[in-house]
Amino acid sequence: MRAFGIRFGILDRPNLRKIHQGEIPRLGGVSIFIATLLPFSLFLMSPPLMTQTISESWLPFLGLALGCLIVFGVGIWDDLYRLSPGPKLAVECLAGAVAFAFGLKIDLITNPFGFQLNLAWLSGPATILWLVAVTNAINLADGIDGLAAGIVTFAAMILFFMTFATAHPLVAFIAVALAGSALGFLRYNFYPATIFLGDSGSLLLGFCLGGLSLWASEKSTITFAILIPIVTLGLPLADMIYAVLRRWSRGLPVKEADREHIHHKLLEMGLSQRPTVLLLYGVNIFLVALAGILLVTRNSLAALIVVFLGLALILGSRLLGYFRFSRLLVAVRQGLQNSQQVRYISFRTRQIARSFDKVPTLEGRWDLVQELFVDLEFTRAVFQSENSSYPSLTWFSLDHQEPSSAGEVTLAFRLTGDQGPMGSIQINWSQNRINIPPGTSRLVTLLSNEFCRRLPNNPSALPGPPPTT
């Protein structure tokens, strides 16, 4: 396949996001597919060994096989012609739905702390989410030579040991074939790689691992068997979660690629590619060992291991510079405060809007909204009238009586009433406040929609003294 890729120009070319140098063939997934399939062709020649086993579990076997073929096909297409992330994700979801339809599913979520959750109608979405998550986790790990293939080797072997002596021998056969193909591929994929998995390989490996983990967990004597694959695949899953969170927190599309994966962070710290991969292998072997402990001890150490992994995840993210926890706590506290203020301002604007119906003068309405000016910590507000029948109005905070707007942020917008354009409002707050005061949009909506509505045509005819500026 390496020679084939070179011959026909099916190459992965370097760019700003990728770290390899030179043009490398990217059809390694075909090698993985053939190397996993060949043992099964041989096993089928021994009817007592395989045909009976397949006949007893043909539905999940067919679901896994069809799902793998679907993601392998879209991976081949992407390696040849390049697809945008949207269509690939849709096809992955389709493959997950096919696997679910044939019996690979998550029906019950259990955990080491005791309670259980029957998913019922959520079983389908949960199954598809799991399969798509594992598929993309392996795909994202394929950003540095040998990492994805190595992770799959370790994960498939723990699945083999988890199932070879259980009621799922077919899972063990597939898992060990997958591990063998990935391990053999490492000979050519380890740094410096001479061939890449491509999407055909990474998607196939990820989907097959995800499907095997569901199959192995079905009716298992380990009440939370799905936890073992989660621990085993902890490294790529954590990397995927970090990628989603950082892109979401920055307002970027989740599908947008970047250079902030775990292996990128380690490279930035000064490690070269080979030590980076070996270090991540070490982390993955440690996680596999923990999964093995879960397998041997059944349930007794599960809660302790889960707590340990949670702390390790927090420490690791801190060391890699993903999250600054002091800033995170400040952001959470500020977010809660802002949310509370927005709810309060929304409540007060609804009250004031109802009060406008009883106050037919701009001065009276201005007095009402001044309460919100104070709550939002504005420094001053000015209504500039364009209608000679109505006054211009000004408000200053108690500690800011200067007319100058120096050192302030200004927000201005025009107002329209029943008689047409009425003027404009300008509100100011200190530039020391980085963000717009929470709830400002509610006030702007109130002033724009209600402040100049339903006013009398002749304000001077109202009882009381005529309005003055």
C-alpha positions as CSV (number, residue, x, y, z in Angstrom):
1,M,0.0,0.0,0.0
2,R,2.9,2.3,0.6
3,A,4.2,1.7,-2.9
4,F,0.7,2.0,-4.3
5,G,0.2,5.4,-2.6
6,I,3.5,6.7,-3.9
7,R,2.8,5.4,-7.4
8,F,-0.6,7.2,-7.6
9,G,0.2,10.3,-5.6
10,I,-2.1,9.4,-2.6
11,L,0.1,11.3,-0.2
12,D,-0.3,13.3,3.0
13,R,1.4,16.6,2.5
14,P,2.7,18.8,5.3
15,N,1.0,22.0,6.3
16,L,0.8,24.5,9.2
17,R,-1.2,22.1,11.4
18,K,0.7,18.9,10.7
19,I,4.1,18.1,12.2
20,H,5.6,15.7,9.7
21,Q,8.0,16.6,7.0
22,G,7.8,15.4,3.4
23,E,5.0,13.6,1.5
24,I,3.9,10.3,3.2
25,P,1.5,7.8,1.7
26,R,-1.8,7.7,3.7
27,L,-3.6,4.5,2.6
28,G,-2.5,2.4,5.6
29,G,-6.1,1.7,6.5
30,V,-6.3,-0.7,3.6
31,S,-3.4,-2.7,5.1
32,I,-5.2,-2.7,8.5
33,F,-8.4,-3.9,6.9
34,I,-6.8,-6.7,5.0
35,A,-4.6,-7.8,7.9
36,T,-7.6,-8.0,10.2
37,L,-9.8,-9.7,7.6
38,L,-7.3,-12.5,6.5
39,P,-7.3,-14.3,9.9
40,F,-11.0,-14.5,9.7
41,S,-10.9,-16.0,6.3
42,L,-8.6,-18.7,7.7
43,F,-10.7,-19.2,10.8
44,L,-13.8,-19.8,8.7
45,M,-12.0,-22.9,7.2
46,S,-12.4,-24.5,10.6
47,P,-16.2,-24.9,11.0
48,P,-16.2,-26.1,14.6
49,L,-14.1,-23.1,15.7
50,M,-15.8,-20.2,13.9
51,T,-19.0,-21.0,12.0
52,Q,-20.8,-22.1,15.2
53,T,-19.5,-19.1,17.1
54,I,-20.6,-16.7,14.4
55,S,-24.0,-18.4,14.1
56,E,-24.6,-17.8,17.8
57,S,-23.7,-14.1,17.6
58,W,-24.4,-13.3,13.9
59,L,-26.5,-10.2,14.6
60,P,-23.9,-8.1,16.5
61,F,-21.2,-9.5,14.3
62,L,-23.0,-8.3,11.2
63,G,-23.7,-4.9,12.8
64,L,-20.1,-4.5,13.7
65,A,-19.0,-5.6,10.2
66,L,-21.4,-3.3,8.4
67,G,-20.5,-0.3,10.6
68,C,-16.8,-0.9,10.0
69,L,-17.3,-1.2,6.3
70,I,-19.2,2.1,6.2
71,V,-16.6,4.1,8.1
72,F,-13.8,2.4,6.2
73,G,-15.5,3.4,2.9
74,V,-15.9,7.1,3.9
75,G,-12.3,7.0,5.2
76,I,-11.1,5.8,1.8
77,W,-13.0,8.5,0.1
78,D,-11.5,11.1,2.4
79,D,-8.0,9.8,1.8
80,L,-8.5,10.0,-1.9
81,Y,-10.6,13.2,-2.4
82,R,-10.8,14.9,1.1
83,L,-14.2,15.4,2.7
84,S,-15.3,18.2,5.1
85,P,-15.9,17.1,8.7
86,G,-19.7,17.4,8.4
87,P,-20.3,14.6,5.9
88,K,-17.8,12.4,7.7
89,L,-19.6,12.9,11.0
90,A,-23.0,12.1,9.3
91,V,-21.6,8.8,7.9
92,E,-20.1,7.9,11.3
93,C,-23.6,8.4,12.9
94,L,-25.1,6.3,10.1
95,A,-22.6,3.5,10.9
96,G,-23.4,3.8,14.6
97,A,-27.2,3.6,13.8
98,V,-26.6,0.4,11.7
99,A,-24.6,-1.2,14.6
100,F,-27.3,-0.3,17.0
101,A,-30.0,-1.7,14.8
102,F,-28.2,-5.1,14.8
103,G,-27.9,-5.3,18.5
104,L,-24.8,-3.4,19.6
105,K,-26.2,-1.1,22.2
106,I,-25.9,0.5,25.6
107,D,-29.0,-0.5,27.5
108,L,-28.0,0.0,31.1
109,I,-25.5,2.5,32.6
110,T,-24.0,1.3,35.9
111,N,-21.2,2.7,38.0
112,P,-18.9,1.8,40.8
113,F,-20.9,4.0,43.3
114,G,-24.0,1.9,43.2
115,F,-26.9,3.3,41.2
116,Q,-28.0,2.1,37.8
117,L,-29.8,3.9,34.9
118,N,-31.9,2.2,32.4
119,L,-31.5,4.2,29.2
120,A,-34.7,3.0,27.5
121,W,-35.3,5.2,24.4
122,L,-31.9,7.0,25.0
123,S,-30.1,3.7,24.3
124,G,-29.9,4.5,20.6
125,P,-28.4,8.1,21.0
126,A,-26.1,6.9,23.7
127,T,-24.8,4.0,21.6
128,I,-24.2,6.3,18.6
129,L,-22.5,8.9,20.7
130,W,-20.2,6.3,22.2
131,L,-19.3,4.8,18.8
132,V,-18.7,8.3,17.2
133,A,-16.7,9.4,20.3
134,V,-14.3,6.5,20.2
135,T,-14.0,6.7,16.4
136,N,-13.0,10.3,16.5
137,A,-10.8,9.9,19.6
138,I,-8.6,7.5,17.7
139,N,-8.8,9.7,14.6
140,L,-7.6,12.7,16.6
141,A,-4.8,10.6,18.2
142,D,-3.5,9.9,14.7
143,G,-1.6,13.2,14.6
144,I,1.9,11.9,15.5
145,D,3.7,8.9,14.2
146,G,2.7,5.6,15.8
147,L,0.4,7.0,18.5
148,A,-3.0,5.8,17.2
149,A,-1.7,2.4,16.2
150,G,0.0,1.9,19.5
151,I,-3.1,2.9,21.5
152,V,-5.3,0.5,19.5
153,T,-2.8,-2.4,20.1
154,F,-3.0,-1.9,23.9
155,A,-6.8,-1.4,23.9
156,A,-7.5,-4.4,21.7
157,M,-5.3,-6.6,23.8
158,I,-7.2,-5.7,27.0
159,L,-10.4,-6.5,25.2
160,F,-9.0,-9.8,24.2
161,F,-8.1,-10.7,27.8
162,M,-11.4,-9.4,28.9
163,T,-13.4,-11.8,26.6
164,F,-11.4,-14.8,25.6
165,A,-12.7,-16.9,28.5
166,T,-16.2,-15.6,28.5
167,A,-19.4,-16.0,26.5
168,H,-17.9,-13.8,23.8
169,P,-15.1,-15.7,22.1
170,L,-15.9,-14.0,18.8
171,V,-15.1,-10.6,20.3
172,A,-11.7,-12.1,21.5
173,F,-10.9,-13.3,18.0
174,I,-11.7,-10.0,16.4
175,A,-9.8,-8.1,19.1
176,V,-6.6,-10.1,18.8
177,A,-6.7,-9.9,15.0
178,L,-7.1,-6.1,15.3
179,A,-4.3,-5.9,17.8
180,G,-2.0,-8.0,15.5
181,S,-2.8,-5.8,12.5
182,A,-2.1,-2.6,14.4
183,L,1.1,-4.0,15.9
184,G,2.3,-5.1,12.5
185,F,1.5,-1.7,11.1
186,L,3.6,0.0,13.8
187,R,6.7,-1.4,12.1
188,Y,6.1,1.2,9.3
189,N,4.2,3.8,11.2
190,F,6.5,4.4,14.2
191,Y,8.7,7.5,13.9
192,P,9.9,8.2,11.3
193,A,6.8,6.9,9.6
194,T,6.9,5.7,6.0
195,I,3.1,5.3,5.8
196,F,0.1,6.8,7.6
197,L,-3.1,5.2,8.7
198,G,-5.1,7.9,6.9
199,D,-8.8,8.3,7.8
200,S,-9.5,4.9,6.4
201,G,-7.3,3.4,9.1
202,S,-8.1,5.6,12.1
203,L,-11.8,5.5,11.6
204,L,-11.8,1.8,11.1
205,L,-9.8,1.1,14.2
206,G,-11.8,3.5,16.3
207,F,-15.2,2.2,15.2
208,C,-14.1,-1.4,15.6
209,L,-12.8,-0.7,19.1
210,G,-15.9,1.1,20.1
211,G,-18.2,-1.7,18.8
212,L,-16.1,-4.5,20.4
213,S,-16.2,-2.7,23.8
214,L,-20.0,-2.6,23.6
215,W,-20.2,-6.2,22.6
216,A,-17.8,-7.3,25.3
217,S,-19.8,-5.3,27.9
218,E,-23.1,-7.0,27.0
219,K,-24.4,-9.3,29.8
220,S,-20.9,-9.2,31.3
221,T,-20.4,-10.4,34.9
222,I,-18.6,-7.1,35.5
223,T,-21.5,-4.8,36.3
224,F,-19.8,-1.7,34.8
225,A,-17.8,-3.5,32.0
226,I,-18.0,-0.4,29.8
227,L,-15.7,1.3,32.3
228,I,-12.8,-0.9,31.3
229,P,-12.8,0.3,27.6
230,I,-13.3,3.9,28.9
231,V,-10.2,3.5,31.1
232,T,-8.2,1.8,28.4
233,L,-9.1,4.5,25.9
234,G,-8.7,7.3,28.5
235,L,-5.8,9.0,26.7
236,P,-7.5,9.6,23.3
237,L,-10.9,10.2,24.9
238,A,-9.4,12.9,27.2
239,D,-7.7,14.5,24.2
240,M,-11.0,14.6,22.3
241,I,-12.8,16.1,25.3
242,Y,-10.1,18.8,25.7
243,A,-10.4,19.6,21.9
244,V,-14.2,20.0,22.1
245,L,-14.0,22.1,25.3
246,R,-11.3,24.5,24.2
247,R,-12.9,25.1,20.8
248,W,-16.3,25.6,22.3
249,S,-15.0,27.9,25.0
250,R,-13.3,30.1,22.3
251,G,-16.4,30.2,20.1
252,L,-14.8,28.2,17.4
253,P,-16.5,25.4,15.4
254,V,-15.8,22.1,17.1
255,K,-14.7,20.6,13.7
256,E,-12.0,23.2,13.3
257,A,-8.5,21.6,13.6
258,D,-5.8,23.1,15.8
259,R,-2.3,22.3,17.1
260,E,-3.2,22.0,20.8
261,H,-3.7,18.2,21.2
262,I,-1.8,16.5,23.9
263,H,1.1,15.4,21.6
264,H,1.3,19.0,20.3
265,K,1.6,20.3,23.9
266,L,4.4,17.8,24.7
267,L,6.2,18.8,21.5
268,E,6.0,22.5,22.6
269,M,7.6,21.5,25.9
270,G,10.7,20.5,23.9
271,L,10.2,16.8,23.5
272,S,10.9,15.3,20.0
273,Q,8.5,13.0,18.3
274,R,9.9,9.7,19.5
275,P,10.1,10.5,23.3
276,T,6.6,12.1,23.0
277,V,5.1,8.9,21.6
278,L,7.0,6.7,24.1
279,L,5.8,8.9,27.0
280,L,2.2,8.6,25.7
281,Y,2.7,4.9,25.3
282,G,3.7,4.8,29.0
283,V,0.5,6.7,30.0
284,N,-1.5,4.3,27.9
285,I,0.2,1.2,29.4
286,F,-0.6,2.6,32.8
287,L,-4.2,3.0,31.9
288,V,-4.3,-0.5,30.5
289,A,-2.8,-1.8,33.7
290,L,-5.6,-0.1,35.7
291,A,-8.2,-1.6,33.3
292,G,-6.5,-5.0,34.0
293,I,-6.9,-4.4,37.8
294,L,-10.6,-3.7,37.2
295,L,-10.9,-6.9,35.2
296,V,-9.2,-9.0,37.9
297,T,-10.8,-7.4,41.0
298,R,-14.2,-7.1,39.4
299,N,-15.8,-4.3,41.4
300,S,-13.9,-3.9,44.7
301,L,-11.4,-1.2,43.6
302,A,-13.5,0.5,41.0
303,A,-14.6,3.6,43.0
304,L,-11.0,4.3,44.1
305,I,-9.7,4.0,40.6
306,V,-12.4,6.3,39.2
307,V,-11.5,9.0,41.8
308,F,-7.8,8.5,41.1
309,L,-8.3,8.9,37.4
310,G,-10.4,12.1,38.0
311,L,-7.6,13.6,40.0
312,A,-5.0,12.6,37.4
313,L,-7.1,14.1,34.7
314,I,-7.2,17.4,36.5
315,L,-3.5,17.4,37.3
316,G,-2.6,16.4,33.7
317,S,-4.7,19.2,32.2
318,R,-3.1,21.7,34.6
319,L,0.4,20.5,33.7
320,L,-0.3,20.7,30.0
321,G,-1.7,24.3,30.4
322,Y,-5.2,23.5,29.2
323,F,-7.1,25.1,32.1
324,R,-6.0,27.6,34.7
325,F,-8.1,26.5,37.7
326,S,-7.9,29.8,39.5
327,R,-9.2,31.5,36.3
328,L,-11.8,28.8,35.9
329,L,-13.2,29.3,39.4
330,V,-13.3,33.0,38.9
331,A,-15.0,32.5,35.5
332,V,-17.6,30.2,37.1
333,R,-18.3,32.6,40.0
334,Q,-18.5,35.5,37.6
335,G,-20.8,33.6,35.4
336,L,-23.2,32.8,38.3
337,Q,-23.2,36.4,39.3
338,N,-23.8,37.6,35.8
339,S,-26.6,35.1,35.4
340,Q,-28.3,36.3,38.6
341,Q,-28.0,39.9,37.5
342,V,-29.5,39.2,34.1
343,R,-32.4,37.5,35.7
344,Y,-32.9,40.5,38.0
345,I,-32.7,43.0,35.2
346,S,-35.1,41.0,33.1
347,F,-37.6,41.0,36.0
348,R,-37.2,44.7,36.6
349,T,-37.6,45.6,32.9
350,R,-40.9,43.7,32.8
351,Q,-42.1,45.6,35.8
352,I,-41.0,49.0,34.4
353,A,-42.6,48.2,31.0
354,R,-45.9,47.7,32.8
355,S,-45.4,50.9,34.8
356,F,-44.9,52.9,31.5
357,D,-48.6,52.6,30.8
358,K,-49.4,54.6,33.9
359,V,-46.7,57.2,33.3
360,P,-47.4,59.3,30.2
361,T,-44.4,61.6,30.4
362,L,-40.8,61.0,29.3
363,E,-39.6,62.6,32.6
364,G,-41.6,60.1,34.7
365,R,-40.4,57.2,32.6
366,W,-36.8,58.5,32.8
367,D,-37.1,58.4,36.6
368,L,-38.2,54.8,36.5
369,V,-35.3,53.6,34.3
370,Q,-32.7,55.4,36.4
371,E,-33.0,52.5,38.9
372,L,-31.6,50.2,36.2
373,F,-28.9,52.7,35.4
374,V,-27.8,52.4,39.1
375,D,-28.1,48.6,39.1
376,L,-26.0,48.3,35.9
377,E,-23.4,50.6,37.3
378,F,-23.6,53.1,34.5
379,T,-21.7,56.4,34.9
380,R,-24.2,58.5,32.9
381,A,-27.0,58.4,30.5
382,V,-28.4,61.0,28.1
383,F,-31.6,61.1,26.1
384,Q,-31.2,63.6,23.2
385,S,-34.7,64.6,21.9
386,E,-35.2,65.3,18.2
387,N,-38.8,66.4,18.8
388,S,-39.3,70.0,20.0
389,S,-42.3,68.9,22.0
390,Y,-40.3,66.6,24.3
391,P,-37.3,67.4,26.5
392,S,-33.8,66.1,26.5
393,L,-32.8,64.3,29.7
394,T,-29.6,63.6,31.5
395,W,-28.6,61.3,34.4
396,F,-25.3,61.0,36.2
397,S,-24.2,58.5,38.9
398,L,-23.6,60.0,42.3
399,D,-19.8,59.6,42.0
400,H,-19.6,60.8,38.4
401,Q,-20.9,64.3,37.9
402,E,-18.4,65.3,35.1
403,P,-19.9,65.8,31.7
404,S,-16.8,64.4,29.9
405,S,-16.9,60.8,28.6
406,A,-13.1,60.4,28.9
407,G,-12.2,56.9,30.3
408,E,-15.7,55.6,29.5
409,V,-17.3,53.1,27.1
410,T,-20.2,54.6,25.2
411,L,-23.3,52.8,23.8
412,A,-25.7,54.8,21.7
413,F,-28.9,53.9,19.8
414,R,-31.8,55.7,18.3
415,L,-35.4,55.6,19.5
416,T,-38.7,55.7,17.5
417,G,-42.1,56.5,19.0
418,D,-45.7,56.6,17.7
419,Q,-45.0,59.9,16.0
420,G,-41.8,58.8,14.3
421,P,-38.1,59.4,15.3
422,M,-37.9,60.7,18.8
423,G,-34.1,61.0,19.4
424,S,-31.3,58.9,20.7
425,I,-30.0,57.5,24.0
426,Q,-26.3,57.3,25.0
427,I,-25.3,55.3,28.0
428,N,-21.7,55.2,29.4
429,W,-19.9,53.0,31.8
430,S,-16.2,52.9,33.0
431,Q,-13.7,51.4,30.6
432,N,-12.3,49.6,33.6
433,R,-15.1,47.1,33.1
434,I,-14.0,44.7,30.4
435,N,-17.4,43.4,29.4
436,I,-20.8,45.0,28.7
437,P,-22.7,45.0,32.0
438,P,-24.8,41.9,32.2
439,G,-28.5,42.7,31.5
440,T,-27.7,45.7,29.3
441,S,-29.4,44.1,26.3
442,R,-32.6,43.8,28.4
443,L,-32.5,47.6,29.1
444,V,-31.8,48.5,25.5
445,T,-34.8,46.4,24.5
446,L,-37.0,48.2,27.0
447,L,-35.9,51.6,25.9
448,S,-36.1,50.8,22.2
449,N,-39.6,49.2,22.4
450,E,-41.4,51.0,25.2
451,F,-39.8,54.3,26.3
452,C,-41.3,56.5,23.5
453,R,-44.5,54.6,22.8
454,R,-48.0,55.7,23.6
455,L,-47.0,59.3,24.5
456,P,-49.6,62.1,24.1
457,N,-49.4,64.3,21.0
458,N,-49.4,67.4,23.1
459,P,-47.4,66.9,26.3
460,S,-48.1,70.5,27.4
461,A,-51.8,69.6,27.8
462,L,-51.0,67.1,30.6
463,P,-51.8,68.2,34.1
464,G,-48.9,69.7,36.1
465,P,-46.1,72.0,35.1
466,P,-44.9,71.8,31.5
467,P,-41.8,69.7,30.9
468,T,-38.4,71.4,31.0
469,T,-34.9,70.3,29.9
